[in-house]
């Protein structure tokens, strides 16, 4: 999606005047997730966001927390601004953010942002990027204090980096919910340029709808909805199409890992809310091993996901499966990262 072209064509208009990023650089970000450190994933997300932001007149700031040598220290510092936003200036500041370390004073960072944002006029998007591991403090309480000061001019958007365990999801959703506008998202749903652009459009822009109406109730107007029959309650992208995340597997395994359980539960919830929805699960593998063996392994992966949904109360006749073995890779098999993406079950829905 070319957001600059969409702006020039009158499809969007600027929604906010300022944005402020809080980046978790604490010790827990040294942990790995899907083959990379959580800090590297978070840093990469903010980098790609900066590149993809369209040409807008914005004021911006960025603060991190953590990043100390002592594992018991609490630290937060202003990395950028607050000042007139430029891509180059923001990128230079981002490159100075040190590697993860120390405790996770998310509440301290949010409280410190209150003074930083005092120069902002009108609408502000606060973008909080972290792993949700903040047991010793209450970032949602800090957001409530920010709302007392800035009111409806401030909306909060959280991006979860790392495992989607229920406690981390709850924490990050509580932070965005405390903002009373904005929303939560997982960074793994924002890896493609298209999905990232859709997220940026929702945070920074407002759609100029030429035709009113949203017949399937997914928040996307009918005139741009490419999936006009989306199940009620299903998460959708900016085109109105159901976002269904892949389930990934360890090498030569077909057990469901805990980090993918929340996504499967979400699929089951949507299917329970709309009895017309049916799902096809396709099992895939990397290219290590024989074709016959990988066809069998792909079948086991598809069946493992199917059984999970059945255990959630979904009737077996609403779920079909098929194995493609290693015939349909989604990434290169030349690297371990790519092979990990290929060891997956994919979900296709219909009515």
C-alpha positions in Angstrom: 0.0 0.0 0.0 1.4 3.4 -1.0 0.0 5.7 1.7 1.4 8.8 0.0 -0.5 8.0 -3.2 -3.6 7.2 -1.2 -3.3 10.6 0.6 -2.9 12.4 -2.7 -5.9 10.6 -4.2 -8.0 11.8 -1.3 -8.6 8.3 0.1 -7.1 9.4 3.5 -6.6 12.6 5.5 -4.2 13.2 8.4 -5.7 12.2 11.7 -3.0 13.1 14.3 -0.6 16.0 14.8 2.0 14.3 17.0 3.3 10.8 17.8 5.4 9.6 20.7 7.1 6.2 20.9 7.9 4.4 24.1 10.4 1.5 23.4 11.0 -1.3 25.9 14.8 -1.9 26.1 14.8 -3.7 29.4 16.6 -7.0 30.3 13.7 -9.2 29.3 14.1 -8.1 25.7 17.3 -10.1 25.5 15.1 -13.2 25.4 14.6 -14.8 22.0 11.4 -15.2 20.1 11.1 -16.9 16.8 14.8 -16.9 16.3 15.6 -13.3 17.2 15.9 -11.3 20.4 12.8 -9.4 21.4 14.8 -6.2 21.4 15.9 -6.7 17.8 12.3 -7.4 16.8 11.0 -4.3 18.6 13.8 -2.1 17.1 13.1 -3.4 13.7 9.4 -2.7 14.0 10.0 0.9 15.0 12.5 1.2 12.1 10.0 -0.1 9.6 7.3 2.1 11.0 9.5 5.2 10.5 10.2 4.3 6.9 6.6 3.7 6.1 5.0 6.8 7.7 3.7 8.9 4.8 4.7 12.5 4.2 2.9 14.3 7.1 3.6 17.4 9.1 4.2 15.9 12.6 5.9 16.6 15.9 7.4 13.5 17.5 9.3 12.1 20.5 10.7 8.8 21.5 11.7 7.5 25.0 13.0 4.1 26.0 13.3 2.3 29.3 15.7 -0.3 30.6 19.1 -0.4 28.8 21.3 -0.4 31.9 24.3 -2.4 32.8 22.9 -3.3 36.2 20.2 -6.0 36.1 18.5 -4.2 39.1 18.6 -0.6 37.8 15.6 1.3 36.6 16.2 3.8 33.9 14.3 5.8 31.2 15.6 8.4 28.9 14.3 10.6 26.1 15.9 9.5 22.8 14.3 11.8 20.3 12.7 15.2 20.5 10.2 16.3 21.3 10.6 18.1 18.0 9.4 18.5 14.4 9.5 15.0 12.9 11.9 14.0 10.2 12.6 10.4 9.1 16.4 10.9 9.1 16.4 12.4 12.6 14.2 9.8 14.0 16.3 7.0 12.4 19.5 8.4 13.8 18.0 8.6 17.3 16.7 5.0 17.0 20.2 3.8 16.1 21.5 5.1 19.5 19.1 3.0 21.6 21.3 0.6 23.5 20.8 -3.2 23.8 18.4 -4.5 26.4 19.3 -4.6 30.1 18.0 -3.7 33.6 14.5 -3.8 35.0 11.3 -2.8 33.1 10.0 0.5 34.5 7.3 0.9 32.0 5.2 3.0 34.4 8.1 5.3 35.0 8.6 5.9 31.3 5.0 6.6 30.7 4.9 9.1 33.6 8.0 10.8 32.2 6.4 11.1 28.8 3.8 13.5 30.3 6.2 16.3 30.5 7.8 15.4 27.1 4.4 15.7 25.4 3.6 19.1 26.9 4.7 20.9 23.8 2.3 18.9 21.6 -0.8 20.6 20.3 -4.0 18.7 19.4 -4.1 15.0 18.6 -1.4 12.6 19.7 -0.8 8.9 19.1 1.3 7.3 21.9 2.8 4.1 20.5 4.0 1.7 23.3 6.3 -1.2 22.0 7.1 -3.9 24.6 6.8 -7.5 25.7 4.2 -6.9 28.5 6.4 -8.3 31.2 5.9 -5.6 33.8 4.9 -7.4 37.0 6.4 -4.9 39.4 4.6 -1.8 38.0 1.4 -0.7 36.5 1.7 1.0 33.1 -2.1 1.1 32.7 -2.3 3.4 35.7 0.3 5.7 34.2 -1.8 5.9 31.0 -4.9 6.9 33.1 -2.8 9.7 34.6 -1.9 10.8 31.1 -5.5 10.8 30.1 -6.3 13.0 33.1 -3.9 15.6 31.6 -4.4 15.2 27.9 -8.0 13.9 27.6 -9.4 13.0 24.2 -6.4 14.4 22.4 -4.3 11.3 23.4 -4.9 7.8 22.1 -2.7 4.8 23.0 -1.6 2.0 20.7 0.3 -1.0 22.1 2.4 -3.4 20.0 3.3 -6.7 21.7 6.8 -8.1 20.9 7.4 -11.7 21.9 5.3 -14.6 23.1 1.6 -14.0 23.2 1.0 -15.5 26.6 -2.2 -14.5 28.2 -0.6 -12.4 30.9 1.4 -10.3 28.4 -1.6 -9.8 26.2 -3.7 -8.8 29.2 -1.1 -6.2 30.2 -0.7 -4.7 26.8 -4.4 -4.6 26.2 -4.9 -2.9 29.6 -2.5 -0.2 28.5 -4.3 0.6 25.3 -7.7 0.2 26.9 -6.7 2.8 29.5 -6.3 5.3 26.7 -10.0 4.9 25.8 -9.1 5.1 22.1 -6.4 3.3 20.1 -5.9 -0.4 20.1 -3.6 -3.4 20.8 -1.8 -5.4 18.2 0.9 -8.1 18.1 4.1 -7.3 16.2 3.9 -10.6 14.4 0.8 -9.4 12.6 2.8 -6.4 11.3 5.7 -8.2 9.5 4.5 -7.7 5.9 4.7 -4.2 4.3 1.0 -4.4 3.6 0.0 -5.2 7.2 2.3 -2.5 8.5 0.9 0.1 6.1 -2.6 -0.9 7.2 -1.7 -0.4 10.8 0.0 3.0 10.1 -3.1 4.1 8.2 -5.3 3.3 11.3 -3.0 5.1 13.7 -1.9 8.2 11.6 -4.8 8.7 9.1 -8.5 8.8 8.7 -10.2 7.2 5.8 -12.3 9.5 3.6 -15.3 7.4 2.8 -17.0 8.2 -0.4 -19.8 5.6 0.2 -21.3 5.1 3.6 -22.1 1.7 5.1 -20.4 -1.3 6.7 -22.7 -4.3 6.0 -20.6 -6.9 7.8 -19.8 -4.7 10.8 -16.0 -5.1 10.6 -15.2 -1.4 10.8 -14.2 -1.2 7.1 -16.6 0.7 4.7 -18.3 -1.3 2.0 -16.8 0.7 -0.8 -13.3 -0.5 0.1 -14.1 -3.9 1.8 -12.5 -6.7 -0.2 -14.0 -9.3 2.1 -17.6 -8.1 2.5 -18.7 -11.3 4.4 -16.2 -11.3 7.3 -17.4 -13.2 10.4 -18.6 -10.9 13.2 -15.8 -10.2 15.7 -13.0 -11.4 13.5 -9.8 -9.2 13.4 -9.4 -7.7 10.0 -6.8 -5.7 8.0 -7.5 -2.3 6.3 -9.1 -4.1 3.4 -11.6 -5.8 5.6 -10.2 -9.3 5.3 -9.9 -11.7 8.3 -6.4 -11.9 9.7 -5.7 -15.5 10.6 -2.2 -16.1 11.9 -0.3 -19.3 11.0 0.6 -21.8 13.6 4.4 -22.6 13.5 6.1 -25.8 14.6 9.5 -26.9 15.7 11.6 -29.1 13.4 10.0 -32.5 12.9 7.3 -31.7 15.5 3.5 -31.3 15.3 2.6 -30.3 18.8 0.9 -26.9 19.3 3.3 -24.6 21.1 1.9 -22.3 23.9 2.6 -19.1 22.0 0.1 -20.0 19.3 -2.8 -21.0 21.6 -4.2 -17.4 21.9 -4.6 -17.2 18.1 -6.3 -20.6 17.9 -8.7 -19.6 20.7 -9.5 -16.5 18.8 -10.3 -18.6 15.7 -12.6 -20.8 17.8 -14.3 -17.8 19.3 -15.1 -16.4 15.9 -16.4 -19.8 14.7 -18.6 -20.1 17.9 -20.1 -16.7 17.3 -21.0 -17.5 13.7 -22.2 -21.1 12.9 -21.9 -20.5 9.2 -18.1 -20.2 9.3 -16.0 -23.2 8.2 -12.3 -23.5 8.2 -9.8 -25.3 6.0 -6.4 -26.0 7.6 -3.4 -26.7 5.4 -0.3 -28.4 6.8 3.2 -27.4 5.5 6.8 -28.4 6.2 10.3 -27.3 5.4 12.3 -29.2 2.7 14.3 -31.4 5.0 13.4 -35.1 4.5 11.6 -37.1 1.8 8.5 -35.9 0.1 6.4 -38.8 1.5 7.6 -38.2 5.1 6.8 -34.4 4.8 3.4 -35.1 3.4 2.6 -37.2 6.5 4.1 -34.6 8.8 2.1 -31.8 7.2 -1.0 -33.9 7.7 -0.2 -34.3 11.4 0.3 -30.6 11.8 -3.0 -29.8 10.2 -4.8 -32.4 12.3 -3.2 -31.0 15.5 -4.7 -27.6 14.8 -8.0 -29.2 13.9 -8.1 -31.2 17.2 -7.4 -28.0 19.2 -10.4 -26.4 17.6 -12.6 -29.5 18.3 -11.5 -29.4 21.9 -12.7 -25.8 22.0 -16.2 -27.0 21.0 -16.1 -26.6 17.2 -17.8 -29.4 15.3 -15.5 -31.6 13.2 -17.5 -31.2 10.1 -16.8 -27.5 10.1 -13.0 -28.1 9.8 -11.3 -29.7 6.7 -7.6 -30.4 6.4 -5.0 -31.0 3.7 -1.3 -31.5 3.6 1.1 -29.9 1.1 4.3 -31.1 2.6 7.2 -28.9 1.3 5.5 -28.0 -2.0 4.3 -24.6 -1.0 7.0 -22.7 1.0 6.1 -19.2 2.3 9.8 -18.3 2.8 13.2 -19.5 1.7 14.4 -22.9 2.8 18.0 -21.7 2.6 18.0 -20.3 6.2 16.8 -21.5 9.5 14.6 -18.5 9.9 12.9 -19.3 6.5 12.5 -23.0 7.4 10.9 -22.1 10.7 8.3 -20.0 8.8 7.6 -22.9 6.4 6.9 -25.4 9.3 3.3 -24.2 9.7 -0.4 -24.7 9.5 -2.4 -22.1 7.6 -6.1 -21.3 8.0 -8.6 -20.5 5.2 -12.1 -19.5 6.1 -15.4 -19.6 4.2 -19.1 -19.5 4.7 
